[in-house]
């Protein structure tokens, strides 16, 4: 299936807000509605709808950390795939597309991602793509990085 990242628009916003996780996954990532609202106030946050062909299957957001005083560094801060579309490789493909989009910018040195240590699926996925764990932060999340 052809995976694409598309811009979040007025036309797909409500469908993105309606994407769902399983009950035990909800505490692992902020809601899509909150993330889109947050990005409307912070231009360094880039939101993307994840499509498999013409079907919306997930949501992703990344952040340029330059405004936080860290030029050349980015963070993938949200990645979710609707529960009906999980275990099909869409999250992996979408993350790789986001990494390519980030790498296409000038001066990229590091790309960060974080997750709760007990989220072993996320840990295994991110490690298989090349993220290396660094430390657990003050929020109790594991930070991992890919250096360019």
Secondary structure as UniProt FT lines:
FT   STRAND          3..7
FT   TURN            10..12
FT   HELIX           13..17
FT   HELIX           23..28
FT   HELIX           32..41
FT   TURN            43..44
FT   STRAND          45..52
FT   TURN            53..54
FT   STRAND          55..64
FT   HELIX           65..68
FT   TURN            71..72
FT   STRAND          73..81
FT   HELIX           83..85
FT   TURN            86..87
FT   HELIX           90..103
FT   TURN            106..107
FT   STRAND          110..116
FT   TURN            117..118
FT   HELIX           120..129
FT   STRAND          132..136
FT   TURN            138..139
FT   STRAND          141..147
//
